[in-house]
């Protein structure tokens, strides 16, 4: 069952000309349901022009602040982002799903740790939550933040980031990379490149001292940084990343098309959700389990439908499916039978999936 709760907008703040933060008023009776880890996200739902729209946004606040805040950056022709930046008002109510996501590591107070974090644009939101939480909770842990934006005015939460540097003096280093303004230091001009990652790992990042790395932004940037750090010697297990959006490559599109061709016509699907079963048959209009279930009247959790957010993940109990794309699940999760229902194409006569995972 998809559980959404009505939350009132307590505060709207224009962080930049095209980004607005939303702070929710959290009723005491909802607080336990909305406890979260640094780096997790909320799924928001509202009606816009008679159509239900859902979007996921990372919490930029820290759990230790007892505050629920997300930031929404305007996207060209983005229905939800334009609604937030132009129409939403303080006092309005939005339906919100409790926090989800695995983009975090547990706080470790037993020893100081060294973190490196990379973000682009609104990718700073979960990164900011992570920085605030670990700096406050882990004595003497350090962060190096590498943050990419168009120009200084487009840097989201710049004042808050600078305040954190002053508060934790010597424990937070910040490197702003700009694509439309020139800096005095050449490496800080322009996007991340393979050469820049090599220079960073040679001159600024001591790979042997890095305990954890977090990366959030577009797919191309994330995989460039991931590969560059791995080539420099950083263990794959220490690199955590989260996509904010993804444009499928031609290779991904061709792979997805081949998987759809394997779809078993008329698969009998059983959904287990909230301990209850829902049965339906796949038809020609839907190629994935989530869309098939929704079109048959099921109420299931989902947000992006792009294989990025993992809100719709479930476990295959019986039968087989193939995922068209997967940007959200780790290898060990897939090995345990977890799939993204929005990308899961049934390839056997019967499939049973469990959303109670």
GINORRA-V892534 format. One record per residue. N is the residue number from 1. RES is the residue in one small letter. D_CENTER is the distance of its C-alpha to the mean C-alpha in whole Angstrom. Layout:
BEGIN
n=N res=RES d_center=D_CENTER
n=N res=RES d_center=D_CENTER
END
This chain:
BEGIN
n=1 res=x d_center=22
n=2 res=x d_center=19
n=3 res=x d_center=19
n=4 res=x d_center=19
n=5 res=x d_center=20
n=6 res=x d_center=22
n=7 res=x d_center=21
n=8 res=x d_center=23
n=9 res=x d_center=22
n=10 res=x d_center=23
n=11 res=x d_center=23
n=12 res=x d_center=21
n=13 res=x d_center=21
n=14 res=x d_center=21
n=15 res=x d_center=20
n=16 res=x d_center=21
n=17 res=x d_center=23
n=18 res=x d_center=20
n=19 res=x d_center=17
n=20 res=x d_center=18
n=21 res=x d_center=16
n=22 res=x d_center=17
n=23 res=x d_center=18
n=24 res=x d_center=19
n=25 res=x d_center=22
n=26 res=x d_center=22
n=27 res=x d_center=25
n=28 res=x d_center=26
n=29 res=x d_center=26
n=30 res=x d_center=23
n=31 res=x d_center=22
n=32 res=x d_center=22
n=33 res=x d_center=20
n=34 res=x d_center=17
n=35 res=x d_center=17
n=36 res=x d_center=14
n=37 res=x d_center=13
n=38 res=x d_center=12
n=39 res=x d_center=8
n=40 res=x d_center=7
n=41 res=x d_center=7
n=42 res=x d_center=9
n=43 res=x d_center=10
n=44 res=x d_center=13
n=45 res=x d_center=16
n=46 res=x d_center=20
n=47 res=x d_center=22
n=48 res=x d_center=23
n=49 res=x d_center=26
n=50 res=x d_center=27
n=51 res=x d_center=24
n=52 res=x d_center=21
n=53 res=x d_center=18
n=54 res=x d_center=14
n=55 res=x d_center=11
n=56 res=x d_center=8
n=57 res=x d_center=7
n=58 res=x d_center=6
n=59 res=x d_center=10
n=60 res=x d_center=11
n=61 res=x d_center=14
n=62 res=x d_center=15
n=63 res=x d_center=17
n=64 res=x d_center=20
n=65 res=x d_center=20
n=66 res=x d_center=21
n=67 res=x d_center=19
n=68 res=x d_center=16
n=69 res=x d_center=15
n=70 res=x d_center=12
n=71 res=x d_center=12
n=72 res=x d_center=13
n=73 res=x d_center=14
n=74 res=x d_center=16
n=75 res=x d_center=16
n=76 res=x d_center=19
n=77 res=x d_center=20
n=78 res=x d_center=17
n=79 res=x d_center=19
n=80 res=x d_center=16
n=81 res=x d_center=16
n=82 res=x d_center=19
n=83 res=x d_center=20
n=84 res=x d_center=19
n=85 res=x d_center=20
n=86 res=x d_center=23
n=87 res=x d_center=24
n=88 res=x d_center=23
n=89 res=x d_center=25
n=90 res=x d_center=25
n=91 res=x d_center=26
n=92 res=x d_center=25
n=93 res=x d_center=23
n=94 res=x d_center=20
n=95 res=x d_center=19
n=96 res=x d_center=16
n=97 res=x d_center=14
n=98 res=x d_center=14
n=99 res=x d_center=11
n=100 res=x d_center=9
n=101 res=x d_center=7
n=102 res=x d_center=9
n=103 res=x d_center=7
n=104 res=x d_center=11
n=105 res=x d_center=14
n=106 res=x d_center=17
n=107 res=x d_center=19
n=108 res=x d_center=22
n=109 res=x d_center=25
n=110 res=x d_center=28
n=111 res=x d_center=28
n=112 res=x d_center=26
n=113 res=x d_center=23
n=114 res=x d_center=22
n=115 res=x d_center=19
n=116 res=x d_center=18
n=117 res=x d_center=15
n=118 res=x d_center=14
n=119 res=x d_center=12
n=120 res=x d_center=13
n=121 res=x d_center=13
n=122 res=x d_center=11
n=123 res=x d_center=8
n=124 res=x d_center=11
n=125 res=x d_center=9
n=126 res=x d_center=8
n=127 res=x d_center=10
n=128 res=x d_center=13
n=129 res=x d_center=12
n=130 res=x d_center=13
n=131 res=x d_center=16
n=132 res=x d_center=17
n=133 res=x d_center=17
n=134 res=x d_center=19
n=135 res=x d_center=21
n=136 res=x d_center=23
n=137 res=x d_center=23
n=138 res=x d_center=24
n=139 res=x d_center=27
n=140 res=x d_center=27
n=141 res=x d_center=24
n=142 res=x d_center=23
n=143 res=x d_center=20
n=144 res=x d_center=20
n=145 res=x d_center=18
n=146 res=x d_center=18
n=147 res=x d_center=17
n=148 res=x d_center=17
n=149 res=x d_center=18
n=150 res=x d_center=21
n=151 res=x d_center=24
n=152 res=x d_center=24
n=153 res=x d_center=24
n=154 res=x d_center=20
n=155 res=x d_center=19
n=156 res=x d_center=17
n=157 res=x d_center=18
n=158 res=x d_center=21
n=159 res=x d_center=23
n=160 res=x d_center=21
n=161 res=x d_center=20
n=162 res=x d_center=24
n=163 res=x d_center=25
n=164 res=x d_center=23
n=165 res=x d_center=25
n=166 res=x d_center=28
n=167 res=x d_center=27
n=168 res=x d_center=26
n=169 res=x d_center=29
n=170 res=x d_center=29
n=171 res=x d_center=26
n=172 res=x d_center=23
n=173 res=x d_center=24
n=174 res=x d_center=22
n=175 res=x d_center=22
n=176 res=x d_center=22
n=177 res=x d_center=22
n=178 res=x d_center=23
n=179 res=x d_center=23
n=180 res=x d_center=26
n=181 res=x d_center=28
n=182 res=x d_center=30
n=183 res=x d_center=30
n=184 res=x d_center=33
n=185 res=x d_center=31
n=186 res=x d_center=31
n=187 res=x d_center=27
n=188 res=x d_center=25
n=189 res=x d_center=26
n=190 res=x d_center=24
n=191 res=x d_center=21
n=192 res=x d_center=20
n=193 res=x d_center=23
n=194 res=x d_center=24
n=195 res=x d_center=27
n=196 res=x d_center=25
n=197 res=x d_center=23
n=198 res=x d_center=26
n=199 res=x d_center=28
n=200 res=x d_center=25
n=201 res=x d_center=26
n=202 res=x d_center=29
n=203 res=x d_center=30
n=204 res=x d_center=27
n=205 res=x d_center=25
n=206 res=x d_center=27
n=207 res=x d_center=25
n=208 res=x d_center=27
n=209 res=x d_center=26
n=210 res=x d_center=23
n=211 res=x d_center=21
n=212 res=x d_center=17
n=213 res=x d_center=15
n=214 res=x d_center=12
n=215 res=x d_center=10
n=216 res=x d_center=8
n=217 res=x d_center=9
n=218 res=x d_center=11
n=219 res=x d_center=12
n=220 res=x d_center=15
n=221 res=x d_center=15
n=222 res=x d_center=12
n=223 res=x d_center=15
n=224 res=x d_center=18
n=225 res=x d_center=17
n=226 res=x d_center=16
n=227 res=x d_center=20
n=228 res=x d_center=21
n=229 res=x d_center=21
n=230 res=x d_center=22
n=231 res=x d_center=25
n=232 res=x d_center=26
n=233 res=x d_center=26
n=234 res=x d_center=22
n=235 res=x d_center=22
n=236 res=x d_center=19
n=237 res=x d_center=18
n=238 res=x d_center=17
n=239 res=x d_center=15
n=240 res=x d_center=11
n=241 res=x d_center=8
n=242 res=x d_center=5
n=243 res=x d_center=6
n=244 res=x d_center=6
n=245 res=x d_center=9
n=246 res=x d_center=11
n=247 res=x d_center=15
n=248 res=x d_center=17
n=249 res=x d_center=20
n=250 res=x d_center=23
n=251 res=x d_center=23
n=252 res=x d_center=20
n=253 res=x d_center=22
n=254 res=x d_center=25
n=255 res=x d_center=24
n=256 res=x d_center=22
n=257 res=x d_center=25
n=258 res=x d_center=27
n=259 res=x d_center=25
n=260 res=x d_center=26
n=261 res=x d_center=30
n=262 res=x d_center=30
n=263 res=x d_center=29
n=264 res=x d_center=32
n=265 res=x d_center=33
n=266 res=x d_center=33
n=267 res=x d_center=31
n=268 res=x d_center=32
n=269 res=x d_center=29
n=270 res=x d_center=28
n=271 res=x d_center=25
n=272 res=x d_center=25
n=273 res=x d_center=23
n=274 res=x d_center=24
n=275 res=x d_center=27
n=276 res=x d_center=29
n=277 res=x d_center=29
n=278 res=x d_center=29
n=279 res=x d_center=31
n=280 res=x d_center=30
n=281 res=x d_center=31
n=282 res=x d_center=29
n=283 res=x d_center=31
n=284 res=x d_center=31
n=285 res=x d_center=29
n=286 res=x d_center=26
n=287 res=x d_center=25
n=288 res=x d_center=22
n=289 res=x d_center=22
n=290 res=x d_center=20
n=291 res=x d_center=21
n=292 res=x d_center=25
n=293 res=x d_center=24
n=294 res=x d_center=23
n=295 res=x d_center=26
n=296 res=x d_center=28
n=297 res=x d_center=27
n=298 res=x d_center=25
n=299 res=x d_center=22
n=300 res=x d_center=19
n=301 res=x d_center=15
n=302 res=x d_center=13
n=303 res=x d_center=11
n=304 res=x d_center=10
n=305 res=x d_center=13
n=306 res=x d_center=12
n=307 res=x d_center=11
n=308 res=x d_center=7
n=309 res=x d_center=6
n=310 res=x d_center=9
n=311 res=x d_center=10
n=312 res=x d_center=13
n=313 res=x d_center=14
n=314 res=x d_center=18
n=315 res=x d_center=20
n=316 res=x d_center=23
n=317 res=x d_center=26
n=318 res=x d_center=29
n=319 res=x d_center=29
n=320 res=x d_center=27
n=321 res=x d_center=24
n=322 res=x d_center=23
n=323 res=x d_center=19
n=324 res=x d_center=19
n=325 res=x d_center=16
n=326 res=x d_center=13
n=327 res=x d_center=10
n=328 res=x d_center=8
n=329 res=x d_center=12
n=330 res=x d_center=14
n=331 res=x d_center=17
n=332 res=x d_center=19
n=333 res=x d_center=17
n=334 res=x d_center=18
n=335 res=x d_center=21
n=336 res=x d_center=21
n=337 res=x d_center=21
n=338 res=x d_center=18
n=339 res=x d_center=17
n=340 res=x d_center=14
n=341 res=x d_center=17
n=342 res=x d_center=16
n=343 res=x d_center=17
n=344 res=x d_center=20
n=345 res=x d_center=23
n=346 res=x d_center=26
n=347 res=x d_center=29
n=348 res=x d_center=31
n=349 res=x d_center=34
n=350 res=x d_center=32
n=351 res=x d_center=28
n=352 res=x d_center=27
n=353 res=x d_center=24
n=354 res=x d_center=22
n=355 res=x d_center=20
n=356 res=x d_center=21
n=357 res=x d_center=19
END
